[in-house]
Amino acid sequence: MWDWSAQYRSDRKVVLLSRTSEEVPLATLQELLLTPENAPHLIADTQELVSNEISGKGITAAPLKAAYKVVTAFAPGYYQEAISAMLPGMVHQLEPYWADFRRSGGADFGDYLSKRGEEVSESMLAVTDDMADNSGRAAVVKAYQMVRGSASKNIEAALPALGALVQKYAW
């Protein structure tokens, strides 16, 4: 019979081995989120997140609400197209935050993002700024320009929900 107590006596050091990311690369956030199975659900959930964030704003967000209304009313289908077009860029911008979050052993990605609010929101705005710069839709660009100044604080407020959404599909 095998004597387990001899192998695990208190004077012996036990080393737990695990695979490192060099041995087995971790999937990127794009590989996790933008799969054919996840992407349609992620797009729908992102639209819902944005709609909920906008509807939850008070009177001070009137320009944001007006811009949202312009985009959804006067450019049918553009909103979903825009979300679909933005997602790869947004996910790319979130990649270094996700990698650091995973390395740190964090449990709540939304909290992680919130603690880096200004930096993360500017990363997200780099994507929308680029889209606005390359858009051929004057009404959409004008609506974006109306809200760009306050966009960072609105994104920062949405980071806990954004982090939860990412975790939903990444874990």
N, C-alpha and C positions, 0 to 999 in steps of 0.2 A: 504494500500500500504506500502511496505517495505521501510524504510528510510535508504538507503545505506550510506548516508553522516554521519549518527550517528555512524554507525559501523566503518567507516574508517576516523574518525576525526584525525587531526594532533597530538592530544595529546595521541592517543592510539598507542601502540606498536603492530606491525604486525610481526608475526613470520611465516616464510615460512617453511613448513615441507617437508622433503624429506626422501626417504628411504636411509638407510645407507648400506654399504656393509655387515654389520653384519646381517641385516634383509634379504637382497636379495643379495647373493654373485654374484659378477661380474664374467662373463665368463673369463676363463683363455685365454691367447693368443693361447695355443694349441687348446682349444675348438673352438676358433674363426677361426683359420687359417687352421687347419688340418682336416677339415670336408671332407667327401667324395665328396661334391660338389666343395669345394675350392681347395683341394690338387692338382689335375691335373693342374689347371690353375696357382696355385702358383708355382708349379715345372717349368712349361713352362716360366713363368715370371721371375723366379729366373735364369734360364738358359740364358734368354735374357739379364738380368741385368749383369750377369757375362761376357757374350760375349761382350756386349757394353763397359763394363769397361775395358776389356782387349784390345779390338780394339782401344779404345781411348787413350791408353798409347803410349808414344813416344819410341824412340830408347833405352832409359835407361831401358825399360821393356822387352828387348829382352829375358832374361831368363824366364820371366813369360809367354811370348808369345810362347816360345819354349816348355815349360812344358805343356801349354794348348794344343798345337798341338800334342804333344806326347800322351796325354791322349785321345784326341778326335780321333786321327788317328789310334793309335796302340791298343787301347782298345775299340773297337766299343760297344756302349751301356753303357760303364762304366760311362761316364759323367752323363747321366740321372740317372743311378742307384746311383751314388755318391750323386747327388743333393737330390734324394729321401731319401737316407739314412741319409744325413746330416740334413735335415730339422727339424726333431723332436728335435735333439740336439741343433740346432741353435735357434729354437723357445724357447726351455727351457732356453737357456742362455739369451735370450732377455726378458723373462718373468719379472724379477725384474725391468728392465728398463721401460718396458711398464706399469707396475703397478705404479711406481713412476711418470711416465709421466702423466698417467690418474689422479692420486691424485693431481698432481700439476696444473691440468687444462690446460695443454699445447695444442697447436694447430698443431704443426709441429713436428712429431716424428723424422724425419730426422735431424732437427735442434737440438733436444734434444740429439740424439745419437752423433751427431758431437761434441757437447760440452763436451762429455765424451769419445772422440775418442780413446785414448790409452786403457782405461779400457774396452770399448766395443769390440775393435778389439782383445784384449787378450782373452776375453770371447768367441768370435767366434773361435779363433785359438785353444782354448782348445778342441773344437769338431774335427777340422781337424787334430790336433796332435794325438788325440786318434784314429782316423780312420787310419792315417798313421802307427801308432804303431801296429795296428791290421790287416793291409792289407797284403795279400799274394801276391800282384802284385808288383814285384821288380821294374818294369819300372815306375809304378805310384809313388811308394815310393821315388825313385830316383828323379823323376820330382818334387815331393813335397819338398824334401830336398833342391833342387836347388833354390827354391823360398821362402822358409820359412823365411829367414832372412829379406826380404823386404815385407813380406806379411802384416805386421801390417800397414804400411803406405798405402798400396794398399786398405786394408779394410777400413781404416779411410777415404780415398777419396771416397769410395762407400757408406758411411753411410747415406748421404742425400737420395740417391736413395733407399737404403734398407729401411729406415724409411718410405718413401713414399709407397713402396711396401707393407709393413706391414699394414700401414693405409688403403690402398686400400681394403684389405681383412678383416680388423678388424672393420672398421666402415661402 
